[in-house]
């Protein structure tokens, strides 16, 4: 139902759960495509971070700032 656009709150009502967390914790599972999508976002984020090279030493960073 969730994959087809039904909100979790509506699913809770259909299943008769008194607590939203019951529905979320027990019945909602990520689809494989959702896992791939979120993994790609994490990968893209980590690649951006890895591409930004940190200075080798604090002294080098200070020297670069002074020359700017």
C-alpha positions as CSV (number, residue, x, y, z in Angstrom):
1,X,0.0,0.0,0.0
2,X,2.8,2.4,0.9
3,X,4.5,1.8,-2.4
4,X,1.3,2.7,-4.2
5,X,1.0,6.1,-2.5
6,X,-1.1,5.2,0.6
7,X,0.1,7.2,3.6
8,X,1.3,5.3,6.6
9,X,-1.5,6.9,8.7
10,X,-4.1,5.5,6.3
11,X,-2.4,2.0,6.5
12,X,-2.6,2.2,10.3
13,X,-6.3,2.8,10.1
14,X,-6.9,0.0,7.6
15,X,-4.9,-2.4,9.8
16,X,-6.6,-1.2,13.0
17,X,-3.5,-0.4,14.9
18,X,-4.0,2.0,17.8
19,X,-0.4,3.2,17.6
20,X,1.3,4.6,14.5
21,X,4.6,3.1,15.6
22,X,3.2,-0.4,15.5
23,X,2.4,0.0,11.8
24,X,5.8,1.6,11.1
25,X,7.9,-0.9,13.1
26,X,6.2,-4.1,12.0
27,X,4.7,-3.7,8.6
28,X,6.6,-1.1,6.7
29,X,9.7,-2.5,4.9
30,X,11.8,-0.7,2.3
31,X,11.4,-2.0,-1.2
32,X,14.6,-3.1,-2.9
33,X,14.4,-0.1,-5.3
34,X,14.1,2.2,-2.3
35,X,17.2,0.7,-0.8
36,X,19.1,1.2,-4.0
37,X,18.0,4.8,-4.3
38,X,19.0,5.6,-0.7
39,X,22.3,3.8,-1.1
40,X,23.0,5.9,-4.2
41,X,22.4,9.1,-2.3
42,X,24.8,8.0,0.4
43,X,27.4,7.0,-2.1
44,X,27.1,10.4,-4.0
45,X,27.4,12.2,-0.7
46,X,30.4,10.3,0.4
47,X,32.1,10.8,-2.9
48,X,31.7,14.5,-2.7
49,X,33.2,14.5,0.8
50,X,36.1,12.3,-0.3
51,X,36.9,14.6,-3.2
52,X,37.6,17.5,-0.9
53,X,41.2,16.9,0.1
54,X,42.1,17.9,3.6
55,X,45.3,19.8,4.1
56,X,48.2,17.6,5.1
57,X,49.0,19.7,8.1
58,X,47.5,22.7,10.0
59,X,50.6,24.7,9.0
60,X,49.9,24.1,5.3
61,X,46.3,25.4,5.8
62,X,47.5,28.5,7.6
63,X,50.1,29.3,4.9
64,X,47.4,28.9,2.2
65,X,45.1,31.3,4.0
66,X,47.9,33.9,4.4
67,X,48.6,33.8,0.7
68,X,45.0,34.4,-0.3
